[in-house]
Amino acid sequence: MTIIDENSFSEEKQCTYKEELYSVRDNGAVLRHSRQRKRVRPNDNIWTFGKENKSNAYLHLSNVRIHRIVATACTSS
């Protein structure tokens, strides 16, 4: 298994997915920004590749599939 460093990247984009602001790096790492004037959630402002979901084979950040966030960032300009 290859270990990828979340700080090893050359491009970073921002996107909005389901009314949340995310930053996405070209290595697949995702950061969910905290909401303005609301409490900071445990997974906010942390770079991650996601966590495995026991019910399916996808990686998730909270209840959102990581690949959907990355795909949204790739299609946005």
Backbone as JSON Lines, residues from 0, in Angstrom:
{"i":0,"aa":"M","n":[0.84,-1.18,0.0],"ca":[0.0,0.0,0.0],"c":[0.89,1.24,0.0]}
{"i":1,"aa":"T","n":[0.58,2.18,-0.86],"ca":[1.32,3.42,-0.96],"c":[0.73,4.46,-0.01]}
{"i":2,"aa":"I","n":[1.58,5.1,0.76],"ca":[1.12,6.15,1.66],"c":[1.32,7.5,0.97]}
{"i":3,"aa":"I","n":[0.25,8.28,0.91],"ca":[0.29,9.59,0.26],"c":[0.26,10.66,1.34]}
{"i":4,"aa":"D","n":[1.17,11.62,1.24],"ca":[1.22,12.72,2.19],"c":[0.2,13.77,1.76]}
{"i":5,"aa":"E","n":[-0.68,14.17,2.67],"ca":[-1.7,15.16,2.34],"c":[-1.12,16.54,2.04]}
{"i":6,"aa":"N","n":[0.13,16.78,2.42],"ca":[0.79,18.06,2.16],"c":[1.63,18.04,0.88]}
{"i":7,"aa":"S","n":[1.58,16.94,0.13],"ca":[2.31,16.82,-1.13],"c":[1.32,17.07,-2.28]}
{"i":8,"aa":"F","n":[1.3,18.31,-2.79],"ca":[0.36,18.67,-3.84],"c":[0.91,19.82,-4.65]}
{"i":9,"aa":"S","n":[0.34,20.06,-5.83],"ca":[0.78,21.18,-6.65],"c":[-0.36,22.14,-6.99]}
{"i":10,"aa":"E","n":[-1.6,21.73,-6.76],"ca":[-2.75,22.58,-7.07],"c":[-3.82,22.42,-6.01]}
{"i":11,"aa":"E","n":[-4.51,23.52,-5.72],"ca":[-5.58,23.51,-4.72],"c":[-6.75,24.33,-5.27]}
{"i":12,"aa":"K","n":[-7.97,23.78,-5.15],"ca":[-9.17,24.47,-5.63],"c":[-10.19,24.53,-4.51]}
{"i":13,"aa":"Q","n":[-11.14,25.45,-4.63],"ca":[-12.26,25.53,-3.71],"c":[-13.54,25.25,-4.46]}
{"i":14,"aa":"C","n":[-14.49,24.63,-3.77],"ca":[-15.79,24.37,-4.38],"c":[-16.85,24.36,-3.3]}
{"i":15,"aa":"T","n":[-18.08,24.5,-3.73],"ca":[-19.22,24.39,-2.83],"c":[-19.98,23.13,-3.21]}
{"i":16,"aa":"Y","n":[-20.24,22.28,-2.23],"ca":[-21.0,21.05,-2.45],"c":[-21.99,20.92,-1.31]}
{"i":17,"aa":"K","n":[-23.26,20.82,-1.64],"ca":[-24.34,20.73,-0.65],"c":[-24.24,21.85,0.38]}
{"i":18,"aa":"E","n":[-24.08,23.06,-0.12],"ca":[-24.04,24.28,0.7],"c":[-22.9,24.31,1.72]}
{"i":19,"aa":"E","n":[-21.84,23.56,1.46],"ca":[-20.63,23.58,2.3],"c":[-19.46,23.99,1.43]}
{"i":20,"aa":"L","n":[-18.52,24.75,1.99],"ca":[-17.33,25.18,1.26],"c":[-16.19,24.21,1.56]}
{"i":21,"aa":"Y","n":[-15.58,23.68,0.5],"ca":[-14.48,22.73,0.62],"c":[-13.27,23.24,-0.16]}
{"i":22,"aa":"S","n":[-12.08,22.88,0.3],"ca":[-10.85,23.04,-0.47],"c":[-10.4,21.64,-0.85]}
{"i":23,"aa":"V","n":[-9.95,21.49,-2.1],"ca":[-9.55,20.18,-2.61],"c":[-8.17,20.3,-3.24]}
{"i":24,"aa":"R","n":[-7.29,19.39,-2.9],"ca":[-5.94,19.37,-3.48],"c":[-5.88,18.31,-4.58]}
{"i":25,"aa":"D","n":[-4.91,18.47,-5.49],"ca":[-4.81,17.54,-6.61],"c":[-4.37,16.14,-6.19]}
{"i":26,"aa":"N","n":[-3.99,15.95,-4.94],"ca":[-3.66,14.61,-4.45],"c":[-4.88,13.91,-3.84]}
{"i":27,"aa":"G","n":[-6.04,14.59,-3.83],"ca":[-7.27,14.0,-3.33],"c":[-7.63,14.38,-1.91]}
{"i":28,"aa":"A","n":[-6.79,15.15,-1.24],"ca":[-7.09,15.59,0.13],"c":[-8.17,16.67,0.1]}
{"i":29,"aa":"V","n":[-9.04,16.64,1.11],"ca":[-10.18,17.56,1.19],"c":[-10.2,18.22,2.56]}
{"i":30,"aa":"L","n":[-10.56,19.51,2.57],"ca":[-10.73,20.26,3.81],"c":[-12.1,20.9,3.77]}
{"i":31,"aa":"R","n":[-12.91,20.65,4.81],"ca":[-14.21,21.32,4.92],"c":[-14.02,22.56,5.78]}
{"i":32,"aa":"H","n":[-14.4,23.71,5.23],"ca":[-14.27,24.97,5.96],"c":[-15.4,25.08,6.99]}
{"i":33,"aa":"S","n":[-15.1,25.73,8.09],"ca":[-16.14,25.94,9.1],"c":[-17.14,26.97,8.6]}
{"i":34,"aa":"R","n":[-18.36,26.85,9.07],"ca":[-19.42,27.77,8.67],"c":[-19.26,29.08,9.44]}
{"i":35,"aa":"Q","n":[-19.58,30.19,8.8],"ca":[-19.44,31.48,9.46],"c":[-20.5,31.64,10.55]}
{"i":36,"aa":"R","n":[-20.05,32.16,11.67],"ca":[-20.9,32.44,12.83],"c":[-21.63,31.21,13.37]}
{"i":37,"aa":"K","n":[-21.03,30.04,13.18],"ca":[-21.57,28.81,13.75],"c":[-20.44,28.06,14.41]}
{"i":38,"aa":"R","n":[-20.77,27.12,15.26],"ca":[-19.72,26.4,15.98],"c":[-18.9,25.54,15.02]}
{"i":39,"aa":"V","n":[-17.64,25.36,15.37],"ca":[-16.73,24.55,14.55],"c":[-16.99,23.08,14.85]}
{"i":40,"aa":"R","n":[-17.22,22.3,13.8],"ca":[-17.48,20.87,13.95],"c":[-16.16,20.11,13.98]}
{"i":41,"aa":"P","n":[-16.17,18.89,14.51],"ca":[-14.92,18.12,14.66],"c":[-14.12,17.93,13.37]}
{"i":42,"aa":"N","n":[-14.77,17.81,12.22],"ca":[-14.06,17.58,10.96],"c":[-13.8,18.86,10.16]}
{"i":43,"aa":"D","n":[-14.09,20.02,10.73],"ca":[-13.84,21.28,10.04],"c":[-12.37,21.65,10.12]}
{"i":44,"aa":"N","n":[-11.88,22.29,9.05],"ca":[-10.53,22.86,8.99],"c":[-9.42,21.83,9.19]}
{"i":45,"aa":"I","n":[-9.66,20.6,8.75],"ca":[-8.67,19.52,8.85],"c":[-8.54,18.86,7.47]}
{"i":46,"aa":"W","n":[-7.3,18.77,6.96],"ca":[-7.07,18.08,5.69],"c":[-7.19,16.58,5.91]}
{"i":47,"aa":"T","n":[-7.95,15.91,5.04],"ca":[-8.16,14.48,5.17],"c":[-8.4,13.85,3.81]}
{"i":48,"aa":"F","n":[-8.17,12.55,3.73],"ca":[-8.54,11.77,2.55],"c":[-9.88,11.07,2.8]}
{"i":49,"aa":"G","n":[-10.42,11.21,3.99],"ca":[-11.69,10.61,4.35],"c":[-11.5,9.38,5.2]}
{"i":50,"aa":"K","n":[-12.61,8.86,5.69],"ca":[-12.6,7.64,6.49],"c":[-13.44,6.59,5.79]}
{"i":51,"aa":"E","n":[-13.02,5.34,5.95],"ca":[-13.78,4.24,5.34],"c":[-15.16,4.15,5.95]}
{"i":52,"aa":"N","n":[-16.13,3.85,5.1],"ca":[-17.49,3.63,5.55],"c":[-17.72,2.13,5.64]}
{"i":53,"aa":"K","n":[-18.31,1.67,6.72],"ca":[-18.51,0.24,6.92],"c":[-19.62,-0.32,6.03]}
{"i":54,"aa":"S","n":[-20.56,0.52,5.59],"ca":[-21.67,0.02,4.8],"c":[-21.4,0.01,3.29]}
{"i":55,"aa":"N","n":[-20.37,0.77,2.84],"ca":[-20.0,0.74,1.42],"c":[-18.5,0.98,1.29]}
{"i":56,"aa":"A","n":[-18.01,0.9,0.09],"ca":[-16.55,0.96,-0.12],"c":[-16.01,2.38,-0.3]}
{"i":57,"aa":"Y","n":[-16.83,3.39,-0.08],"ca":[-16.4,4.77,-0.33],"c":[-15.78,5.4,0.91]}
{"i":58,"aa":"L","n":[-14.9,6.39,0.65],"ca":[-14.35,7.2,1.73],"c":[-15.29,8.38,1.97]}
{"i":59,"aa":"H","n":[-15.49,8.72,3.24],"ca":[-16.43,9.77,3.61],"c":[-15.78,10.84,4.47]}
{"i":60,"aa":"L","n":[-16.29,12.05,4.38],"ca":[-16.02,13.13,5.32],"c":[-17.37,13.45,5.92]}
{"i":61,"aa":"S","n":[-17.56,13.08,7.17],"ca":[-18.87,13.11,7.82],"c":[-19.78,12.19,7.03]}
{"i":62,"aa":"N","n":[-20.85,12.69,6.43],"ca":[-21.74,11.79,5.67],"c":[-21.65,12.03,4.16]}
{"i":63,"aa":"V","n":[-20.61,12.72,3.7],"ca":[-20.46,13.06,2.28],"c":[-19.33,12.23,1.68]}
{"i":64,"aa":"R","n":[-19.58,11.65,0.52],"ca":[-18.55,10.86,-0.16],"c":[-17.47,11.78,-0.73]}
{"i":65,"aa":"I","n":[-16.23,11.47,-0.41],"ca":[-15.09,12.31,-0.81],"c":[-15.01,12.47,-2.33]}
{"i":66,"aa":"H","n":[-15.24,11.4,-3.08],"ca":[-15.07,11.5,-4.53],"c":[-16.05,12.48,-5.17]}
{"i":67,"aa":"R","n":[-17.2,12.69,-4.57],"ca":[-18.16,13.65,-5.11],"c":[-17.66,15.09,-4.92]}
{"i":68,"aa":"I","n":[-17.02,15.34,-3.78],"ca":[-16.46,16.67,-3.53],"c":[-15.32,16.94,-4.51]}
{"i":69,"aa":"V","n":[-14.44,15.95,-4.69],"ca":[-13.3,16.09,-5.6],"c":[-13.79,16.3,-7.03]}
{"i":70,"aa":"A","n":[-14.79,15.55,-7.45],"ca":[-15.32,15.69,-8.81],"c":[-15.94,17.07,-9.01]}
{"i":71,"aa":"T","n":[-16.62,17.58,-8.0],"ca":[-17.2,18.92,-8.09],"c":[-16.12,19.97,-8.24]}
{"i":72,"aa":"A","n":[-15.03,19.83,-7.49],"ca":[-13.93,20.79,-7.58],"c":[-13.24,20.71,-8.94]}
{"i":73,"aa":"C","n":[-13.14,19.51,-9.5],"ca":[-12.47,19.34,-10.8],"c":[-13.28,19.97,-11.93]}
{"i":74,"aa":"T","n":[-14.6,19.96,-11.82],"ca":[-15.44,20.5,-12.88],"c":[-15.66,22.0,-12.74]}
{"i":75,"aa":"S","n":[-15.41,22.55,-11.54],"ca":[-15.57,24.0,-11.37],"c":[-14.33,24.72,-11.86]}
{"i":76,"aa":"S","n":[-14.51,25.94,-12.31],"ca":[-13.35,26.68,-12.85],"c":[-12.7,27.56,-11.84]}
